[in-house]
């Protein structure tokens, strides 16, 4: 079953996609993840006449992301991030505000970053809460799968010790186009992830090449926190990202980026200039100017 969130005629809803038609259902995505049987409407809308929204559950906290999770990607980025294949997973978090729809135009503000990069990933949607999940029961906690393009501001990611800022630019990370329920994908998923920019392939790999499997990812997270229904896990990107190319390549206004996972779906997002973005690279923020010591009184002035 392919489950979507969509807008049609100014109204938002949840639906099931069948034969390029969207059939609204009476339940929320939260309800469906909890196990409700969808009450499918007899009236449908053509898929190309609705606006698909990111298929994120109403109560979802956001997205747990696994970095440097393919050997070839570790090798291509070793000079910037991790010099050796990681022995423990690298995890960061994307807030809901960083996520975007599967066909949204991405307004990537050039005054914020001059190095927006692409990262196709398989997304896993949690369906059942759990702590200390065992490898034998991982599949029982998965509701379905989706596609993620973990768009990243590379200059910010490299500048700050933590990756949070470079990974959380507002409305920069498309998700979708729907959630394919787990009963349609053999576990563990052996699917192909690929990405194109203006029709030119940049990334292609199999999820069987991941350093840490989906089972290891879910077991690791649940060892330290309770996974909740609706949580999304982005499982990592393969080699072929833009910043490691010679010369480096980035997403610029006018290009279209397509991220795809076989058997699940494809995202297609045009990049456009943010309305108020200046036509030049971002100015470097000088933290010395913001330091509290910069406003401390001099000895001559005396403390007040």
BAFI-3210 file (N, C-alpha, C; in Angstrom, 3 decimals, decimal comma, padded with zeros to 6 digits):
// residues 304
n [1|2|3|4|5|6|7|8|9|10|11|12|13|14|15|16|17|18|19|20|21|22|23|24|25|26|27|28|29|30|31|32|33|34|35|36|37|38|39|40|41|42|43|44|45|46|47|48|49|50|51|52|53|54|55|56|57|58|59|60|61|62|63|64|65|66|67|68|69|70|71|72|73|74|75|76|77|78|79|80|81|82|83|84|85|86|87|88|89|90|91|92|93|94|95|96|97|98|99|100|101|102|103|104|105|106|107|108|109|110|111|112|113|114|115|116|117|118|119|120|121|122|123|124|125|126|127|128|129|130|131|132|133|134|135|136|137|138|139|140|141|142|143|144|145|146|147|148|149|150|151|152|153|154|155|156|157|158|159|160|161|162|163|164|165|166|167|168|169|170|171|172|173|174|175|176|177|178|179|180|181|182|183|184|185|186|187|188|189|190|191|192|193|194|195|196|197|198|199|200|201|202|203|204|205|206|207|208|209|210|211|212|213|214|215|216|217|218|219|220|221|222|223|224|225|226|227|228|229|230|231|232|233|234|235|236|237|238|239|240|241|242|243|244|245|246|247|248|249|250|251|252|253|254|255|256|257|258|259|260|261|262|263|264|265|266|267|268|269|270|271|272|273|274|275|276|277|278|279|280|281|282|283|284|285|286|287|288|289|290|291|292|293|294|295|296|297|298|299|300|301|302|303|304]
n.u [000,843|000,528|000,871|-000,163|000,235|-001,641|-002,675|-005,652|-007,785|-007,526|-007,716|-006,309|-005,245|-005,152|-004,279|-004,660|-002,737|-003,635|-003,268|-002,474|-004,275|-005,518|-006,996|-008,867|-008,703|-010,342|-008,840|-006,093|-002,540|-001,182|-003,117|-003,162|-000,553|-000,708|-002,184|-004,777|-007,397|-007,647|-010,367|-011,464|-012,261|-014,791|-014,558|-012,067|-008,943|-007,073|-003,636|-001,826|-003,117|-003,101|-001,377|001,389|002,360|004,995|005,230|004,755|004,075|001,562|002,340|005,026|008,416|010,481|013,459|015,824|019,154|021,685|025,058|027,842|027,650|028,193|030,858|032,283|031,440|032,510|035,211|035,405|034,953|036,787|038,874|037,578|035,704|035,463|038,159|038,582|036,810|033,834|033,504|031,415|028,021|027,326|025,288|022,777|020,242|017,311|015,066|011,466|010,988|012,980|012,237|010,735|008,319|007,708|007,702|008,220|009,378|012,621|013,732|016,692|018,659|021,088|022,408|022,699|024,093|026,621|026,972|025,077|024,320|023,623|022,029|020,954|018,779|017,515|014,562|013,264|010,264|009,101|006,850|006,021|006,432|009,483|012,020|015,353|015,339|015,580|017,653|016,153|013,543|013,317|012,001|009,337|008,884|008,830|007,005|006,946|008,486|010,293|011,488|014,368|015,997|018,739|019,511|022,269|024,045|027,134|029,342|028,632|028,307|030,962|032,137|031,145|031,544|029,573|027,057|024,546|023,570|024,316|022,778|020,134|018,775|015,967|013,135|014,520|014,982|013,731|011,094|009,458|007,813|005,655|004,688|005,620|004,147|005,469|004,865|005,080|007,706|010,463|012,092|015,422|015,461|016,657|017,443|017,821|019,431|019,405|020,463|019,880|020,940|019,572|019,062|021,459|023,187|024,305|024,595|024,517|023,721|023,460|021,379|022,371|024,996|025,496|027,284|026,398|023,654|020,041|018,888|020,956|021,009|018,455|018,480|020,638|019,766|017,466|018,585|019,335|017,302|013,730|012,207|009,644|006,314|006,004|008,439|011,182|013,851|016,736|018,853|021,447|023,814|025,187|028,357|029,284|028,446|028,266|030,291|032,718|033,589|035,574|035,783|034,206|030,639|027,443|024,022|022,195|020,193|017,659|018,316|017,188|016,703|016,639|015,754|015,802|014,437|014,479|011,485|010,130|009,870|010,121|011,624|011,289|012,678|012,784|015,250|015,264|015,971|015,946|013,490|014,462|017,168|020,527|022,508|025,047|027,787|027,430|028,200|030,898|030,318|031,621|032,741|034,173|033,245|030,885|031,489|031,267|033,400|034,037|032,508|033,161|033,949|036,745|039,838|040,221|037,622|036,327|034,342|030,815]
n.v [-001,192|002,218|005,135|008,458|011,925|014,737|017,645|019,061|021,067|023,065|021,741|019,565|016,165|012,585|009,790|006,848|005,490|004,225|002,834|005,312|007,043|008,954|007,964|009,281|008,765|008,170|008,239|009,483|009,807|009,042|007,354|005,250|004,273|003,314|001,082|001,132|000,190|001,406|003,481|003,661|006,109|006,168|008,029|009,486|011,237|012,271|011,442|013,288|015,645|016,456|017,967|016,582|016,096|016,021|012,781|012,637|011,609|012,971|013,175|012,811|013,086|013,865|013,269|010,752|010,476|008,691|009,068|008,862|006,107|004,330|002,573|003,584|006,222|007,074|006,957|008,861|011,201|011,343|013,147|015,269|014,568|011,789|009,832|007,110|003,987|004,064|002,709|002,809|003,868|007,028|009,535|011,947|014,529|015,540|018,182|018,615|020,982|021,138|019,525|018,766|018,715|016,091|017,073|019,710|023,016|023,867|026,376|027,456|029,303|031,436|033,262|032,046|029,648|028,627|026,145|023,920|020,550|017,208|014,153|011,051|008,783|005,828|005,864|004,880|004,167|004,200|002,021|000,920|001,465|001,224|000,071|-001,060|-002,845|-005,974|-007,704|-009,778|-008,908|-006,557|-006,071|-006,086|-003,605|-001,814|000,288|001,164|002,343|005,054|007,746|009,786|012,890|014,032|016,944|019,081|021,723|022,149|023,820|024,849|022,505|021,598|023,667|023,876|022,034|020,220|018,714|019,768|022,362|022,623|020,594|021,212|023,258|025,251|023,684|022,158|019,489|017,050|014,619|011,539|010,010|008,990|006,727|003,451|000,569|-001,870|-004,497|-004,765|-004,755|-006,809|-007,952|-008,000|-004,803|-004,889|-002,759|-000,394|002,729|005,910|008,931|011,872|014,829|017,287|015,245|013,859|011,157|010,923|009,462|006,019|003,003|-000,003|-000,795|-002,905|-002,423|-000,917|000,200|-000,010|-001,910|-001,737|-003,088|-002,903|-000,140|000,481|-001,067|000,134|002,842|002,349|001,336|003,456|005,315|005,607|004,529|005,974|005,620|006,775|008,097|008,788|007,182|008,020|006,336|006,714|007,834|006,940|007,026|009,757|012,299|015,929|017,692|016,416|016,128|016,865|019,637|020,777|020,256|021,768|022,283|024,523|027,445|026,694|024,080|020,628|018,153|014,706|012,110|008,670|005,526|002,178|000,356|001,864|004,797|008,125|011,286|014,597|017,600|020,985|023,519|026,739|030,253|031,773|034,203|036,620|036,382|037,471|038,218|037,006|035,218|034,039|036,269|035,912|035,079|036,752|035,746|036,970|039,541|039,230|038,380|038,317|039,580|041,582|043,710|044,386|046,713|048,945|049,307|051,991|052,944|051,708|049,492|049,225]
n.w [000,000|-000,842|000,831|001,130|002,001|001,121|-000,799|-002,061|-003,863|-001,951|000,429|002,866|003,223|003,901|001,942|-000,169|-002,755|-005,837|-008,960|-010,164|-009,047|-006,326|-003,440|-000,984|002,569|005,717|007,980|009,983|009,301|011,558|012,706|010,815|010,999|013,540|013,141|012,191|009,950|006,729|005,786|002,792|000,425|-002,146|-004,058|-006,046|-006,781|-009,588|-009,616|-010,666|-010,273|-007,689|-004,935|-003,577|-000,235|002,231|003,529|006,487|009,707|011,879|014,549|014,440|015,481|013,900|012,016|012,352|011,439|009,685|009,286|006,970|006,036|004,018|002,536|000,277|000,296|002,706|002,016|-000,052|001,300|003,300|003,864|004,951|006,931|008,328|008,921|008,921|008,381|010,193|013,482|015,149|014,763|013,173|014,158|013,567|013,843|012,155|012,220|012,006|010,649|008,773|006,712|003,520|000,789|-001,709|-004,319|-004,088|-004,867|-004,062|-002,091|-001,841|000,033|-000,983|000,542|002,899|002,475|000,199|-000,775|-001,268|-001,192|-002,489|-001,335|-001,690|-000,018|001,602|003,432|006,578|008,186|011,406|013,047|015,392|018,809|020,723|023,001|023,443|021,254|019,648|017,217|016,094|016,226|014,871|012,363|013,083|014,065|012,022|009,971|007,315|004,219|002,692|000,548|000,787|000,348|001,531|001,711|002,100|003,618|002,810|003,409|005,881|007,350|007,426|008,764|011,404|014,448|015,268|013,210|013,009|012,197|009,448|008,431|008,828|007,442|006,816|005,304|003,360|002,818|000,934|001,218|000,544|-002,315|-001,030|001,616|001,428|002,501|004,808|004,203|001,497|000,769|000,777|003,734|005,016|003,328|000,041|-001,947|-004,643|-004,573|-006,083|-007,767|-009,680|-011,353|-013,225|-015,070|-015,278|-013,992|-010,664|-008,310|-007,351|-005,837|-003,815|-001,035|000,316|000,592|002,811|005,716|008,400|009,038|008,546|010,673|012,607|012,916|013,981|016,327|017,656|018,060|019,659|021,899|023,433|023,469|023,342|020,484|018,505|017,131|013,816|013,767|011,608|009,948|008,325|006,290|005,371|002,840|-000,395|-002,242|-004,472|-003,990|-004,257|-003,243|-003,172|-005,726|-008,673|-010,587|-007,465|-007,207|-006,888|-005,785|-007,653|-008,448|-010,808|-011,567|-011,598|-009,218|-008,782|-006,709|-006,070|-005,042|-005,697|-006,250|-004,447|-004,848|-006,353|-005,877|-007,091|-007,468|-008,143|-008,052|-006,765|-006,566|-003,403|-002,533|-001,328|-001,466|-001,798|-004,738|-004,498|-002,923|000,514|003,189|005,452|008,771|011,447|014,407|016,419|016,503|017,801|020,268|023,836|025,076|023,423|024,051|026,554|029,179|028,961|030,842|031,322|031,062|033,105|035,145|035,054]
ca.u [000,000|001,248|000,103|000,292|-000,427|-001,831|-003,592|-006,483|-008,860|-007,319|-007,888|-005,256|-005,756|-004,341|-004,887|-003,998|-002,525|-003,879|-003,408|-002,319|-005,386|-005,427|-008,267|-008,808|-009,133|-010,847|-007,909|-004,846|-001,371|-000,963|-004,052|-002,752|000,659|-001,125|-002,815|-006,151|-007,668|-008,123|-011,708|-011,120|-013,362|-015,051|-014,206|-010,617|-008,381|-005,887|-002,404|-001,167|-003,913|-002,958|-000,028|001,830|003,084|005,893|004,407|005,251|002,972|001,248|003,058|006,442|009,377|011,432|014,216|017,148|019,952|022,964|026,065|029,017|027,198|028,637|032,323|032,776|031,188|033,526|036,485|035,417|034,861|037,687|039,689|036,755|034,881|035,870|039,334|038,502|035,448|033,420|033,220|030,102|027,239|027,311|023,860|022,349|018,782|016,689|013,773|010,382|011,061|013,971|011,707|009,958|007,508|008,413|007,793|008,356|010,543|013,459|014,313|017,957|019,100|022,527|023,005|022,930|025,141|026,978|027,362|024,020|024,708|022,572|022,298|019,803|018,789|016,321|013,977|012,505|009,259|008,826|005,423|005,736|007,402|010,334|013,325|016,157|014,833|016,549|017,707|015,110|012,224|013,374|010,993|008,034|008,781|008,874|005,718|007,136|009,706|010,118|012,708|014,872|017,160|019,308|020,231|023,193|024,888|028,451|030,242|028,243|028,610|032,401|032,592|030,766|031,917|028,355|026,507|023,128|023,220|024,422|021,785|018,783|018,258|014,516|012,462|015,563|015,148|012,494|010,752|008,263|006,548|004,686|005,229|005,251|004,070|006,536|004,460|005,369|009,158|011,082|013,026|015,816|015,349|017,821|016,931|018,816|019,221|020,082|020,151|020,247|020,808|019,290|019,103|022,772|023,290|025,385|024,738|023,813|024,261|022,467|021,351|023,163|026,367|025,608|028,187|025,504|022,383|018,835|018,765|021,923|020,608|017,303|018,913|021,484|018,940|016,547|019,360|019,534|016,076|012,581|011,702|008,207|005,626|006,119|009,840|011,793|015,293|017,427|019,828|022,779|023,939|026,395|029,295|028,786|027,968|028,841|031,434|033,958|033,901|036,594|035,622|032,993|029,361|026,408|022,695|022,060|018,880|017,414|018,504|016,208|017,358|015,732|016,252|014,930|014,720|013,741|010,375|009,480|009,403|011,094|011,437|011,772|012,616|013,482|015,916|015,085|016,571|015,065|013,074|015,253|018,587|021,387|023,133|026,473|027,987|027,167|029,300|031,331|029,993|032,830|032,255|034,842|032,409|029,754|031,995|031,004|034,579|034,136|031,763|033,584|034,557|038,205|040,297|040,009|036,202|035,871|033,123|029,604]
ca.v [000,000|003,487|006,105|009,825|013,139|015,519|018,795|019,132|022,045|023,830|020,879|018,570|014,886|011,378|008,948|005,652|005,597|003,019|003,084|006,748|007,761|009,110|007,713|009,774|007,886|008,938|008,172|010,241|008,940|008,466|006,234|004,140|003,702|002,582|-000,172|001,282|-000,217|002,620|003,546|004,279|006,762|005,717|009,154|009,632|012,359|011,875|011,726|014,491|016,832|016,790|018,325|015,648|016,649|015,049|011,812|012,630|011,460|014,189|013,196|012,481|014,007|014,280|012,243|010,331|010,279|007,993|009,638|008,057|004,731|003,516|002,615|004,478|007,603|007,385|007,180|010,092|012,363|011,098|014,325|016,316|014,148|010,609|009,316|005,647|003,448|004,193|001,487|003,059|004,722|008,488|009,855|013,324|014,630|016,611|018,587|018,648|022,211|020,958|018,601|019,380|017,782|015,334|017,828|021,131|023,790|024,124|027,721|027,332|030,690|031,563|034,076|031,128|028,708|028,572|024,770|022,951|019,284|016,194|012,849|010,166|007,801|005,081|006,243|003,838|004,758|003,335|001,806|000,428|001,984|000,191|000,250|-002,276|-003,733|-007,004|-007,941|-010,719|-008,275|-005,251|-005,950|-005,848|-002,186|-000,995|000,482|001,263|002,933|006,238|008,247|011,016|013,578|014,741|018,123|019,509|022,898|021,575|024,773|024,932|021,213|021,517|024,749|023,646|020,706|019,429|018,857|020,129|023,558|022,328|019,584|021,601|024,455|025,120|023,207|021,822|018,040|016,432|013,276|011,032|010,739|008,331|005,631|002,109|-000,240|-002,863|-005,788|-004,780|-004,769|-007,904|-007,508|-006,582|-004,276|-004,865|-001,867|000,487|004,170|006,639|010,360|012,577|016,285|017,623|014,037|013,200|010,351|011,278|008,438|004,745|001,949|-000,871|-000,696|-004,011|-001,938|-000,074|-000,250|-000,416|-002,319|-001,184|-003,746|-002,303|001,237|000,506|-001,587|001,143|003,945|001,936|001,046|004,676|006,107|004,870|004,910|006,245|005,515|007,988|008,487|008,391|006,969|008,148|005,274|007,045|008,050|006,368|007,962|010,517|013,620|016,988|018,459|015,666|016,039|017,790|020,552|020,511|020,597|022,020|022,578|025,955|027,745|026,284|022,653|019,709|017,013|013,569|011,047|007,524|004,225|001,196|-000,277|002,781|005,986|009,135|012,712|015,480|018,941|022,082|024,457|028,131|031,240|032,321|035,528|037,740|036,027|038,332|037,561|036,819|034,242|034,565|036,883|035,105|035,622|036,872|035,585|037,912|040,737|038,922|037,887|039,204|040,363|042,729|044,832|044,612|048,041|049,013|049,707|053,431|053,221|051,182|048,673|049,929]
ca.w [000,000|-000,897|001,618|000,879|002,487|-000,097|-000,841|-003,269|-003,679|-000,728|001,594|003,063|003,699|003,776|000,934|-000,675|-004,196|-006,627|-010,403|-010,419|-008,435|-004,881|-002,780|000,391|003,658|006,855|009,097|009,909|009,136|012,884|012,868|009,968|011,580|014,744|012,754|011,724|008,572|006,057|005,198|001,528|-000,286|-003,515|-004,930|-006,099|-007,520|-010,359|-008,890|-011,193|-009,962|-006,271|-004,464|-002,551|000,895|002,855|004,267|007,865|010,649|012,622|015,825|014,230|016,072|012,878|011,313|012,795|010,226|009,858|008,401|006,572|006,218|002,885|002,520|-000,773|000,722|003,718|001,343|-000,829|002,193|004,439|004,173|005,565|008,065|009,093|008,219|008,861|008,429|011,591|014,234|015,745|013,866|013,327|014,144|013,801|013,818|011,373|012,749|011,015|009,851|007,703|005,722|002,430|000,031|-002,752|-005,572|-003,762|-005,288|-002,893|-002,065|-001,125|000,186|-001,212|001,595|004,011|002,081|-001,219|-001,074|-001,036|-001,811|-002,532|-000,698|-001,749|001,067|001,955|004,705|007,278|009,064|012,559|013,251|016,747|019,774|021,294|023,627|023,454|020,209|019,280|015,771|015,691|016,221|014,199|011,310|013,699|014,433|010,800|009,296|005,872|003,668|001,859|-000,086|001,401|-000,227|002,685|001,213|003,143|003,384|003,117|004,055|007,288|007,962|007,674|009,647|012,797|014,929|015,144|011,868|013,077|011,423|008,020|008,052|009,221|006,778|006,707|004,087|002,381|002,675|000,455|001,681|-000,116|-002,468|-000,166|002,412|000,977|003,713|004,905|003,647|000,056|000,577|001,528|004,774|004,966|001,970|-000,852|-002,982|-005,241|-004,404|-007,164|-007,817|-010,907|-011,410|-014,633|-015,875|-015,223|-012,777|-009,743|-007,282|-007,512|-004,978|-003,188|000,421|000,867|000,766|003,997|006,783|009,486|008,453|009,175|011,975|013,526|013,181|014,887|017,624|018,302|018,550|020,721|023,113|024,209|023,511|022,840|019,176|018,558|015,843|012,999|013,605|010,339|009,987|007,042|006,517|004,857|001,398|-000,997|-002,854|-005,603|-003,588|-005,072|-002,740|-003,355|-007,151|-009,174|-009,453|-006,691|-007,808|-005,889|-006,299|-007,927|-009,013|-012,182|-011,791|-011,024|-008,598|-008,639|-005,837|-006,305|-004,437|-006,486|-005,571|-003,503|-005,543|-006,791|-005,575|-008,155|-006,882|-008,808|-007,147|-007,177|-005,679|-002,382|-002,994|-000,808|-001,434|-002,614|-005,890|-004,226|-001,857|001,853|003,921|006,586|010,073|012,260|015,765|017,318|016,615|018,670|021,544|024,981|025,434|022,532|024,605|027,931|029,352|029,095|032,175|031,451|031,240|034,378|035,097|035,494]
c.u [000,881|000,369|000,703|-000,406|-000,501|-002,729|-004,362|-007,624|-008,755|-007,468|-006,759|-005,856|-004,722|-005,043|-004,056|-003,903|-002,730|-004,053|-003,428|-003,533|-005,150|-006,820|-008,166|-009,281|-009,546|-009,892|-006,722|-003,706|-000,999|-001,843|-003,593|-001,503|000,318|-001,876|-004,235|-006,277|-008,247|-009,533|-011,592|-012,367|-013,550|-014,695|-012,695|-010,228|-007,208|-004,620|-001,748|-001,965|-003,873|-001,537|000,343|002,651|004,050|005,061|004,911|004,053|002,805|002,058|004,553|007,357|010,346|012,189|015,577|017,949|021,289|023,942|027,186|028,696|027,403|030,149|032,836|032,539|032,169|034,846|036,513|035,418|035,837|038,498|038,910|036,072|035,487|036,981|039,310|037,036|034,986|033,126|031,903|029,339|027,379|025,863|023,664|020,843|018,349|015,317|012,732|010,499|012,064|013,409|010,795|009,228|008,253|008,532|007,940|009,535|011,332|014,088|015,565|018,647|020,622|023,198|023,267|024,082|025,377|027,236|026,265|024,289|023,557|023,011|021,025|019,912|017,457|015,851|013,134|011,547|008,926|007,310|005,047|006,828|008,266|011,606|014,036|015,623|015,939|016,552|016,573|013,742|012,197|012,243|009,611|007,815|008,765|007,493|005,889|008,410|009,359|011,472|013,082|015,996|017,699|020,166|021,007|023,949|026,313|029,372|029,917|028,532|030,092|032,854|032,330|031,091|030,739|027,725|025,115|022,775|023,257|023,382|020,346|018,318|016,765|014,085|013,436|015,627|013,851|012,351|009,516|008,603|005,418|005,438|004,709|005,272|005,013|006,158|004,756|006,867|009,754|012,079|014,176|015,799|016,686|017,390|018,042|018,442|020,006|019,639|020,676|020,084|020,692|019,493|020,417|022,914|024,518|025,646|023,976|024,506|023,112|022,530|022,078|024,603|026,542|026,564|027,370|024,126|021,214|018,639|019,711|021,540|019,475|017,688|019,761|020,645|018,104|017,274|019,415|018,294|014,933|012,181|010,190|007,586|005,680|007,519|010,347|013,289|015,820|018,710|021,217|022,814|025,214|027,307|028,633|028,244|028,778|030,137|032,760|034,368|034,959|036,154|034,348|031,738|028,329|025,088|022,534|020,681|018,784|017,583|017,363|016,965|016,311|016,409|015,275|015,410|013,847|012,656|009,638|008,994|010,514|010,654|011,951|011,572|013,432|014,088|015,665|015,686|015,543|014,741|013,962|016,751|019,398|022,059|024,631|026,622|027,756|028,406|029,639|030,963|031,244|032,414|032,960|033,984|031,245|030,188|031,658|032,189|034,710|033,427|032,128|034,190|036,063|038,549|040,040|038,539|035,719|034,585|031,965|028,598]
c.v [001,245|004,561|007,488|010,806|014,058|016,724|018,756|020,093|022,821|023,027|019,856|017,280|013,787|010,474|007,726|005,783|004,230|003,428|004,578|007,560|007,830|008,965|008,219|008,712|008,746|009,027|009,104|009,267|008,310|007,239|005,016|003,463|002,876|001,300|-000,071|000,826|000,988|002,471|004,354|004,842|006,151|006,795|009,342|010,872|011,840|012,319|013,010|015,762|017,192|017,234|017,365|016,388|015,589|014,099|011,599|012,555|012,717|014,296|012,933|013,541|014,554|013,070|011,998|009,951|009,621|008,504|008,659|006,564|003,852|003,671|003,601|005,941|008,015|007,722|008,505|011,338|012,285|012,320|015,389|015,862|012,990|009,902|007,801|005,218|003,450|002,838|001,600|003,993|006,200|008,928|011,346|013,382|015,792|016,909|018,603|019,860|022,107|020,153|019,315|018,284|017,178|016,050|019,321|021,756|024,151|025,497|027,677|028,690|030,789|032,491|033,251|030,186|028,791|027,140|023,772|021,702|018,287|014,930|012,004|009,105|007,055|005,545|005,110|004,532|003,763|003,240|001,406|000,897|000,848|000,713|-001,085|-003,316|-004,716|-007,193|-008,837|-010,055|-006,936|-005,081|-005,643|-004,379|-001,255|-000,933|000,504|001,989|004,127|006,640|009,574|011,580|014,499|015,912|018,764|020,758|022,528|022,557|024,904|023,631|021,115|022,564|024,439|022,214|019,747|019,707|019,480|021,314|023,261|021,357|020,028|022,925|024,248|024,647|022,834|020,338|017,394|015,000|012,817|010,069|010,185|007,386|004,331|001,201|-001,436|-004,202|-005,899|-004,854|-005,889|-007,344|-008,513|-006,075|-004,329|-004,071|-000,961|001,935|004,881|008,085|010,958|014,080|016,672|016,416|013,284|012,452|010,739|010,186|007,180|003,704|001,086|-000,696|-001,872|-003,598|-001,092|-000,668|-000,784|-000,690|-001,624|-001,797|-003,124|-000,872|001,295|-000,015|-000,565|002,270|003,523|001,523|002,256|005,555|005,263|005,396|005,003|006,043|006,844|008,525|007,982|008,217|007,080|007,329|005,534|007,115|007,408|007,445|008,677|011,876|014,701|017,579|017,733|015,569|017,072|018,355|020,230|020,969|020,782|022,305|024,083|026,207|027,334|024,802|021,871|018,506|015,930|012,490|009,885|006,307|003,209|000,527|000,629|004,041|006,954|010,516|013,511|016,918|019,930|022,994|025,865|029,060|031,705|033,764|036,680|037,461|036,983|037,535|037,399|035,814|034,867|035,180|036,012|035,819|035,605|036,838|036,503|039,151|040,523|038,498|038,858|040,080|041,605|043,938|045,087|046,009|047,952|049,437|051,186|053,763|052,803|050,403|049,468|048,919]
c.w [000,000|-000,240|001,430|001,809|001,282|000,148|-002,148|-002,992|-002,392|000,547|001,649|003,589|003,564|002,781|000,611|-002,186|-004,842|-008,081|-010,728|-009,996|-006,930|-004,295|-001,339|001,388|004,840|008,013|008,883|009,657|010,471|013,093|012,076|010,509|012,820|014,423|012,288|010,275|007,846|005,506|003,917|000,841|-001,664|-004,526|-004,889|-006,879|-008,349|-009,632|-009,368|-010,963|-008,481|-006,004|-003,348|-001,493|001,427|003,710|005,688|008,793|011,482|013,914|015,679|014,830|015,032|012,363|011,959|011,554|010,557|008,809|008,103|006,715|004,981|002,782|001,484|-000,415|001,806|003,043|000,604|000,059|003,359|004,826|004,931|006,851|008,854|008,332|008,054|008,834|009,881|012,231|014,995|014,823|014,203|013,139|014,365|013,586|012,937|011,967|011,636|010,102|008,710|006,537|004,730|001,666|-001,150|-004,090|-005,317|-004,494|-004,036|-003,009|-001,210|-001,118|000,066|-000,209|002,854|003,699|000,586|-001,673|-000,695|-001,868|-001,694|-001,805|-000,770|-000,654|001,129|003,324|005,273|008,247|010,173|012,787|014,659|017,678|020,311|021,916|023,598|022,459|019,821|017,769|015,273|015,566|015,490|013,199|011,872|014,034|013,220|010,164|007,786|005,507|002,776|001,282|000,572|000,540|000,859|002,200|002,366|002,715|003,788|003,827|005,538|008,013|008,321|008,690|011,121|013,206|014,883|013,780|011,847|012,179|009,924|007,515|008,287|008,633|006,521|005,321|002,982|002,032|002,213|000,959|000,917|-001,243|-001,599|000,746|001,809|002,204|003,638|004,290|002,151|-000,255|001,421|002,535|004,890|003,525|001,224|-002,076|-003,477|-004,979|-005,498|-007,151|-009,115|-010,705|-012,868|-015,544|-015,863|-013,907|-011,958|-008,704|-007,697|-006,643|-004,488|-001,680|001,082|001,114|002,025|005,024|007,953|008,884|009,143|010,555|012,994|013,877|014,199|016,272|018,379|018,880|019,755|021,995|024,025|024,298|022,970|021,473|019,236|017,187|015,094|012,885|012,254|010,564|008,564|007,147|005,940|003,342|000,859|-001,566|-004,026|-005,240|-004,302|-004,574|-002,921|-004,824|-007,534|-010,522|-008,675|-007,439|-006,700|-006,575|-006,444|-008,531|-010,476|-012,436|-011,148|-010,483|-008,355|-007,802|-005,912|-005,524|-005,156|-005,649|-004,621|-004,217|-005,848|-006,324|-006,760|-007,702|-007,697|-007,751|-007,656|-006,128|-004,655|-002,738|-002,557|-000,803|-002,299|-003,719|-005,678|-003,095|-000,486|002,480|005,130|007,884|010,937|013,718|016,754|017,533|017,572|020,064|022,672|025,338|024,567|023,105|026,070|028,069|029,477|030,518|032,404|031,730|032,600|034,216|035,618|036,026]
res [x|x|x|x|x|x|x|x|x|x|x|x|x|x|x|x|x|x|x|x|x|x|x|x|x|x|x|x|x|x|x|x|x|x|x|x|x|x|x|x|x|x|x|x|x|x|x|x|x|x|x|x|x|x|x|x|x|x|x|x|x|x|x|x|x|x|x|x|x|x|x|x|x|x|x|x|x|x|x|x|x|x|x|x|x|x|x|x|x|x|x|x|x|x|x|x|x|x|x|x|x|x|x|x|x|x|x|x|x|x|x|x|x|x|x|x|x|x|x|x|x|x|x|x|x|x|x|x|x|x|x|x|x|x|x|x|x|x|x|x|x|x|x|x|x|x|x|x|x|x|x|x|x|x|x|x|x|x|x|x|x|x|x|x|x|x|x|x|x|x|x|x|x|x|x|x|x|x|x|x|x|x|x|x|x|x|x|x|x|x|x|x|x|x|x|x|x|x|x|x|x|x|x|x|x|x|x|x|x|x|x|x|x|x|x|x|x|x|x|x|x|x|x|x|x|x|x|x|x|x|x|x|x|x|x|x|x|x|x|x|x|x|x|x|x|x|x|x|x|x|x|x|x|x|x|x|x|x|x|x|x|x|x|x|x|x|x|x|x|x|x|x|x|x|x|x|x|x|x|x|x|x|x|x|x|x|x|x|x|x|x|x|x|x|x|x|x|x|x|x|x|x|x|x]
***
